[in-house]
Every structure is written in C-alpha cells, then in structure tokens.
Amino acid sequence: MPPALLAIASILCVTLCYAAVCAVSPFGNCRKCSGWGFAMKTDRKGRLKRGKDCRRCQATGKRIRVGRWLYNRWARIYRAGAS
C-alpha cells in the first residue's frame, strides 16, 4: 500500500471516528477544570479546597465538543437558508 494512500485512509478513519464520538456524546469534560466545575486550591496547611467556579463551563464541568459545535452551526445556517 503506498504511503499516500495509507495516510488518506488513516485521516479518513480518524475523522469518521471523531464524528461518531461527537454524535454519540456531544459534550466532553471541560479542559480548564478537568470536568470538576471548579478550580482546586490549597489552604495554608496544604489541604485541597474547592476554589472558584469555572468561568469556561459555568461550573457544569462539561463543554460542547468542537465538532458538534461546527455541526450545530452548519445545521442552523442550513435551516435558515431553507425557509
């Protein structure tokens, strides 16, 4: 199998797998707070404490995946043009 064909096949496989993940589970863990919904702080004794709520995910711990966001944007534009 030529290297170019192998590269195309692997890129196609990765793209289809990511599309399947976005379809099955459109929300992933927030990258800033690791899905906790808040930052962890330590007090003076070194014990972990709950910090402020995460601004990126609004303290839910979940964010919409990039692929799902792009699909939602495309679908919204398509629906607006069809009517």
Sequence and secondary structure as in RCSB ss.txt:
>XXXX:A:sequence
MPPALLAIASILCVTLCYAAVCAVSPFGNCRKCSGWGFAMKTDRKGRLKRGKDCRRCQATGKRIRVGRWLYNRWA
RIYRAGAS
>XXXX:A:secstr
  HHHHHHHHHHHHHHHHHHHHHH  EEE TTTTTSSEEEEE TTS EEEEEE TTTTTSSEEE HHHHHHHHHH
HHHHHHH 
